[in-house]
Amino acid sequence: MDADIVVVGAGSVGLAAGFFLAQRGARVVLVDEGESPHTLGSHHGSTRLTRTAYGEGAAYIPLLLRARTLWRELEQLSGELLFEPCGVLNLGVADSPFLAQAALSAAQYGLALEPQTAAGIETRWPGWRLPPEWRGGYEPEAGVLYCERALAAWHRLGKEGGARLLAGQAVTGLRVRPGRVEVERADGSRLSAAKALVCAGQRVAPLLAQLGLTLPLQRVRKTFAWYEADPGRYGPEVFPGFSAVLADAIYYGFPTLEGAGLKLGRHDGGQPLAPGEPLAPFGAFEEDRAELDAFVQARLPGVGEFIEGKTCHYIRTPDEHFILDRHPEHDQVYFASACSGHGFKFAGVLGELFAHWMLDGDPGFDLAPFRLGRFE
């Protein structure tokens, strides 16, 4: 066999898993259609928010606590600045379930989370203009991850530990043979390994369908943009990252970092895409810029002119939670998917989790909320 484990998809989870598997002494090969970091998946765009008082559900908190430790360790190992401790402000109306869940998580796990009124937010961070009925929860220990730097670090450190990355060819075939998993690439070449982790974004569902497994995944085109912003008002020392869950939309944003401008995106909405369908460029739809401009004009009065916009894609499940599982009939095949939109902050812990699971037989976390079987 070519390897102990083959990782299909060298994005955030894949590169992290390759690093941790190599650390454990496994012979691991990663295969990807691009040379990471690249723009074919969901890990580009330079930055991602990370927070621990999580409004998306209590099941994520144990993973987030471990992830926080692993981000610090990766910084130390790589010698790179990967985390910007600017804090994160969660915003919504007073009775928002999102804010309530974040507060409950903070109370249950002893996390720092400061309740905020609209007036208090405008006083503390004058870059905001908010309706009086809005409320916030500020997490001072949260902040921004430099995602492409992190991927480069896992790639380099994994390679130093013996992990191999074969880039430039998409995986087109996945088969289980006695005692091994066989992966076929677009050029006809094949690899075999004792076990496989499939974490290749939009290609996860088509590949697992070859093994008789149907995943309820939807690929969605998303947009984000940068705007001119004065660092004295919107820099990381004076303005936090944010997530704003409104009645009709969900927005997220970042302070201006290294002179790039304030970054803003919309988490919900977007245009459905088939696997492999090209991403239309930013501006192909009228709402690409209009909805972001509207949020800036209404809520961020000190932000200036539009700089540029980009596109990416999310892979989503119907309930918008992850799928982290093992094939029910072929137990040497593991898979992770639907992490887009809020998955990058978990990349390190998911990589470590799958490495432990594949080598030791136990993921070390309760994955019942993330099993595929919940959709049956």
C-alpha positions as CSV (number, residue, x, y, z in Angstrom):
1,M,0.0,0.0,0.0
2,D,1.1,3.6,-0.7
3,A,0.2,4.8,2.8
4,D,-1.4,4.0,6.1
5,I,-3.9,6.7,5.6
6,V,-4.9,8.8,2.5
7,V,-6.6,12.2,3.2
8,V,-8.8,13.3,0.3
9,G,-8.9,17.1,0.4
10,A,-6.0,19.2,1.6
11,G,-8.0,22.1,2.9
12,S,-8.3,23.2,6.5
13,V,-9.4,19.9,8.1
14,G,-7.3,17.8,5.7
15,L,-4.0,19.6,6.3
16,A,-4.6,19.6,10.0
17,A,-5.3,15.9,10.0
18,G,-2.2,15.3,7.9
19,F,-0.1,17.2,10.4
20,F,-1.5,15.3,13.4
21,L,-1.3,11.9,11.7
22,A,2.3,12.6,10.7
23,Q,3.0,13.6,14.3
24,R,1.8,10.2,15.4
25,G,4.1,8.4,13.0
26,A,1.5,7.4,10.4
27,R,2.4,7.2,6.7
28,V,0.0,9.7,5.3
29,V,-0.6,11.0,1.8
30,L,-2.9,14.0,1.1
31,V,-4.5,14.5,-2.3
32,D,-6.0,17.7,-3.6
33,E,-6.8,19.3,-7.0
34,G,-5.0,22.4,-5.9
35,E,-1.8,23.4,-4.1
36,S,-3.1,24.6,-0.7
37,P,-3.9,27.3,0.2
38,H,-6.0,27.9,-2.9
39,T,-9.3,29.3,-4.0
40,L,-11.0,26.1,-4.9
41,G,-12.4,25.4,-1.5
42,S,-13.7,27.5,1.4
43,H,-10.4,28.4,3.2
44,H,-9.3,31.5,1.3
45,G,-10.0,35.1,2.0
46,S,-7.2,35.6,4.6
47,T,-9.2,35.8,7.8
48,R,-11.8,33.9,9.9
49,L,-13.5,34.7,13.2
50,T,-12.9,32.4,16.2
51,R,-15.1,32.5,19.3
52,T,-16.0,30.1,22.1
53,A,-19.2,31.4,23.7
54,Y,-21.1,29.8,20.8
55,G,-24.6,30.7,19.7
56,E,-24.7,27.9,17.2
57,G,-25.2,25.2,19.9
58,A,-23.7,23.8,23.1
59,A,-22.4,20.6,21.3
60,Y,-19.6,22.7,19.8
61,I,-18.2,24.1,23.0
62,P,-15.9,21.1,24.0
63,L,-14.5,21.2,20.5
64,L,-13.9,24.9,20.7
65,L,-12.1,24.7,24.0
66,R,-9.7,22.2,22.6
67,A,-9.4,24.2,19.4
68,R,-8.4,27.3,21.3
69,T,-5.5,25.4,22.9
70,L,-4.4,24.0,19.5
71,W,-4.3,27.4,17.8
72,R,-1.9,28.6,20.5
73,E,0.3,25.5,20.1
74,L,0.3,25.9,16.3
75,E,1.5,29.5,16.7
76,Q,4.4,28.4,18.9
77,L,5.3,25.5,16.6
78,S,5.2,27.6,13.4
79,G,6.6,30.9,14.8
80,E,3.8,32.7,12.9
81,L,1.2,35.2,14.1
82,L,-2.0,33.2,13.5
83,F,-4.4,34.8,16.0
84,E,-5.4,38.5,16.4
85,P,-6.9,38.9,19.9
86,C,-9.4,41.7,19.0
87,G,-12.4,40.2,20.6
88,V,-15.7,39.3,18.9
89,L,-19.1,41.1,19.4
90,N,-22.2,39.0,18.9
91,L,-25.2,41.2,18.0
92,G,-29.0,40.7,17.8
93,V,-32.3,41.8,19.2
94,A,-32.9,41.4,22.9
95,D,-34.7,38.0,22.6
96,S,-32.4,36.5,20.1
97,P,-32.0,32.7,20.5
98,F,-28.4,33.1,19.2
99,L,-27.5,35.6,21.9
100,A,-29.3,33.4,24.5
101,Q,-27.4,30.3,23.5
102,A,-24.0,32.2,23.6
103,A,-24.8,33.4,27.1
104,L,-25.8,29.9,28.2
105,S,-22.6,28.5,26.8
106,A,-20.6,31.1,28.6
107,A,-22.3,30.5,31.9
108,Q,-22.0,26.7,31.6
109,Y,-18.3,26.7,30.7
110,G,-17.1,29.8,32.6
111,L,-16.3,31.8,29.5
112,A,-15.8,35.5,29.5
113,L,-18.8,37.2,27.9
114,E,-19.8,40.8,28.6
115,P,-23.5,41.7,28.0
116,Q,-23.9,45.0,26.1
117,T,-26.7,47.4,25.3
118,A,-27.0,49.3,22.0
119,A,-26.1,52.5,23.7
120,G,-23.2,50.9,25.5
121,I,-21.8,49.4,22.2
122,E,-21.9,52.8,20.5
123,T,-20.1,54.4,23.4
124,R,-17.4,51.7,23.6
125,W,-17.0,51.3,19.9
126,P,-18.1,54.5,18.2
127,G,-17.9,52.9,14.7
128,W,-21.3,51.4,15.3
129,R,-24.8,52.8,14.8
130,L,-27.5,50.5,16.2
131,P,-31.2,50.4,16.9
132,P,-32.0,50.8,20.6
133,E,-33.5,47.4,20.9
134,W,-30.3,45.6,19.8
135,R,-28.2,43.8,22.4
136,G,-24.7,42.3,22.3
137,G,-22.4,39.9,24.0
138,Y,-18.7,40.7,23.8
139,E,-16.2,37.9,24.1
140,P,-12.8,39.5,24.9
141,E,-10.8,36.3,24.5
142,A,-12.1,35.7,20.9
143,G,-10.7,37.3,17.8
144,V,-9.5,36.6,14.2
145,L,-7.5,33.8,12.7
146,Y,-5.2,34.2,9.7
147,C,-6.5,31.2,7.8
148,E,-4.1,31.0,4.9
149,R,-1.1,31.4,7.2
150,A,-2.5,28.5,9.4
151,L,-2.8,26.2,6.3
152,A,0.7,27.0,5.2
153,A,1.9,26.2,8.7
154,W,0.1,22.8,8.8
155,H,1.4,22.1,5.3
156,R,5.0,22.9,6.2
157,L,5.0,21.1,9.6
158,G,3.2,18.1,8.2
159,K,5.7,17.8,5.4
160,E,8.6,18.0,7.9
161,G,6.9,15.1,9.8
162,G,6.7,13.0,6.7
163,A,3.2,13.8,5.3
164,R,3.1,13.9,1.5
165,L,0.8,16.2,-0.5
166,L,0.0,15.2,-4.1
167,A,-1.7,18.3,-5.7
168,G,-3.0,19.2,-9.1
169,Q,-5.4,16.3,-9.8
170,A,-9.0,16.0,-8.4
171,V,-10.0,12.6,-6.9
172,T,-12.6,11.0,-9.2
173,G,-12.9,7.5,-7.7
174,L,-13.2,6.0,-4.3
175,R,-13.4,2.2,-3.8
176,V,-13.1,-0.2,-0.9
177,R,-11.1,-3.4,-1.6
178,P,-10.3,-6.1,0.9
179,G,-8.0,-4.6,3.5
180,R,-7.6,-1.2,1.8
181,V,-9.2,1.9,0.3
182,E,-8.4,2.8,-3.3
183,V,-8.4,6.4,-4.6
184,E,-8.3,7.2,-8.3
185,R,-7.2,10.7,-9.5
186,A,-8.3,12.5,-12.7
187,D,-5.1,11.5,-14.5
188,G,-5.9,7.8,-13.9
189,S,-3.3,7.3,-11.2
190,R,-4.3,5.4,-8.1
191,L,-3.3,5.3,-4.5
192,S,-4.2,2.7,-1.8
193,A,-4.2,3.0,1.9
194,A,-5.5,1.1,4.9
195,K,-7.9,3.9,5.8
196,A,-9.2,7.1,4.2
197,L,-10.4,10.5,5.4
198,V,-12.7,12.3,2.9
199,C,-12.9,16.0,3.6
200,A,-12.8,17.5,0.1
201,G,-15.6,20.0,0.3
202,Q,-17.9,19.9,-2.7
203,R,-16.5,16.5,-3.7
204,V,-17.4,14.7,-0.5
205,A,-21.0,13.9,-1.5
206,P,-20.2,12.6,-5.1
207,L,-17.3,10.5,-3.8
208,L,-19.2,8.9,-0.9
209,A,-22.1,8.2,-3.3
210,Q,-19.8,5.8,-5.0
211,L,-19.8,3.9,-1.8
212,G,-23.6,3.9,-1.5
213,L,-23.9,6.8,0.9
214,T,-26.1,9.8,0.4
215,L,-25.2,13.1,2.1
216,P,-27.8,15.9,2.3
217,L,-25.3,18.6,1.2
218,Q,-26.0,21.9,-0.6
219,R,-23.2,24.0,-2.2
220,V,-23.9,27.7,-2.0
221,R,-22.1,30.6,-3.7
222,K,-21.2,33.3,-1.1
223,T,-19.7,36.8,-1.3
224,F,-17.6,39.1,0.9
225,A,-15.9,42.5,0.5
226,W,-13.5,45.0,1.9
227,Y,-14.2,48.7,2.6
228,E,-11.9,51.6,3.4
229,A,-11.7,52.1,7.2
230,D,-9.7,54.3,9.4
231,P,-7.6,52.0,11.7
232,G,-8.0,54.6,14.5
233,R,-11.7,53.8,14.5
234,Y,-11.9,50.3,13.0
235,G,-8.5,48.8,13.8
236,P,-8.2,45.6,15.9
237,E,-7.1,47.6,19.0
238,V,-10.4,49.6,19.0
239,F,-12.9,47.5,17.0
240,P,-13.8,43.8,17.4
241,G,-14.8,41.2,14.9
242,F,-18.6,40.7,14.9
243,S,-21.5,38.5,14.0
244,A,-24.9,40.2,13.6
245,V,-27.9,37.9,13.6
246,L,-30.8,40.0,12.4
247,A,-34.5,39.1,11.7
248,D,-33.9,38.8,7.9
249,A,-30.1,38.3,7.5
250,I,-26.9,37.3,9.2
251,Y,-23.7,39.4,8.7
252,Y,-20.2,39.0,10.0
253,G,-17.2,41.3,9.8
254,F,-13.6,42.0,10.8
255,P,-11.6,45.1,11.8
256,T,-9.3,46.5,9.3
257,L,-6.1,44.4,9.5
258,E,-2.7,45.3,8.0
259,G,-4.3,48.2,6.0
260,A,-6.6,45.8,4.0
261,G,-9.9,47.6,5.1
262,L,-12.9,46.4,7.0
263,K,-14.1,43.0,5.7
264,L,-17.8,42.2,5.6
265,G,-19.8,39.2,4.5
266,R,-23.3,37.8,4.7
267,H,-23.6,34.3,6.3
268,D,-27.0,33.4,5.1
269,G,-28.5,33.7,1.6
270,G,-26.4,33.0,-1.5
271,Q,-27.0,31.1,-4.7
272,P,-27.3,27.3,-4.9
273,L,-24.6,25.6,-7.0
274,A,-24.1,22.1,-8.3
275,P,-20.9,20.3,-7.5
276,G,-18.2,21.5,-9.9
277,E,-20.3,24.4,-11.2
278,P,-18.0,27.5,-11.6
279,L,-18.4,30.4,-9.2
280,A,-19.7,33.5,-10.9
281,P,-17.5,36.4,-10.1
282,F,-18.3,39.1,-7.6
283,G,-20.9,41.5,-9.1
284,A,-22.6,38.9,-11.2
285,F,-25.7,39.4,-9.1
286,E,-27.0,42.7,-8.1
287,E,-27.3,41.7,-4.4
288,D,-23.6,40.8,-4.2
289,R,-22.6,44.4,-3.4
290,A,-26.0,46.0,-2.6
291,E,-26.7,44.0,0.6
292,L,-23.2,44.6,1.9
293,D,-23.3,48.3,1.1
294,A,-26.7,48.6,2.8
295,F,-25.4,47.1,6.0
296,V,-22.3,49.4,6.0
297,Q,-24.4,52.5,5.4
298,A,-26.9,51.7,8.0
299,R,-24.7,50.3,10.8
300,L,-21.1,51.4,10.2
301,P,-21.2,55.1,9.6
302,G,-17.4,55.6,9.7
303,V,-16.6,53.0,7.0
304,G,-15.6,54.4,3.6
305,E,-15.7,53.4,0.0
306,F,-15.9,49.8,-1.3
307,I,-12.5,48.4,-2.2
308,E,-13.1,44.9,-3.7
309,G,-15.3,41.9,-3.4
310,K,-14.7,38.2,-3.8
311,T,-16.6,34.9,-3.9
312,C,-16.4,31.6,-2.2
313,H,-18.7,28.7,-1.5
314,Y,-20.2,27.1,1.5
315,I,-21.2,23.4,1.8
316,R,-24.3,23.2,4.0
317,T,-26.5,20.6,5.6
318,P,-30.3,21.2,6.2
319,D,-29.7,22.0,9.8
320,E,-26.3,23.8,9.1
321,H,-24.4,21.6,11.5
322,F,-21.3,19.5,10.7
323,I,-21.3,15.9,9.5
324,L,-18.4,14.1,11.2
325,D,-18.7,10.3,10.8
326,R,-17.5,6.9,9.6
327,H,-19.1,4.9,6.8
328,P,-21.6,2.5,8.4
329,E,-20.6,-0.4,6.1
330,H,-16.9,0.4,5.3
331,D,-15.4,1.3,8.7
332,Q,-12.1,2.2,7.2
333,V,-13.6,5.3,5.5
334,Y,-14.1,8.5,7.6
335,F,-15.6,11.8,6.4
336,A,-16.0,15.4,7.4
337,S,-18.2,17.8,5.6
338,A,-20.6,20.8,5.7
339,C,-18.1,22.8,7.8
340,S,-18.4,25.9,5.6
341,G,-19.5,29.1,7.1
342,H,-18.4,28.4,10.7
343,G,-15.9,25.5,10.4
344,F,-12.5,27.0,10.1
345,K,-12.1,27.8,13.8
346,F,-12.6,24.0,14.4
347,A,-10.0,22.9,11.8
348,G,-7.3,22.0,14.3
349,V,-9.4,20.1,16.7
350,L,-11.1,18.2,13.8
351,G,-7.8,17.3,12.4
352,E,-6.6,16.0,15.7
353,L,-9.9,14.2,16.4
354,F,-9.8,12.3,13.1
355,A,-6.2,11.4,13.7
356,H,-7.0,9.9,17.1
357,W,-10.1,8.2,15.8
358,M,-8.3,6.6,12.8
359,L,-5.3,5.5,14.8
360,D,-6.8,4.7,18.3
361,G,-10.4,3.9,17.5
362,D,-11.9,6.7,19.6
363,P,-12.4,10.3,18.5
364,G,-12.2,11.6,22.1
365,F,-15.4,13.7,21.8
366,D,-19.1,13.0,21.7
367,L,-20.0,13.2,18.0
368,A,-23.6,12.0,18.3
369,P,-24.9,15.5,17.3
370,F,-22.8,15.4,14.2
371,R,-23.5,11.9,12.9
372,L,-25.1,11.4,9.5
373,G,-27.8,9.3,11.0
374,R,-29.6,12.3,12.4
375,F,-31.1,12.9,8.9
376,E,-32.7,9.5,8.7
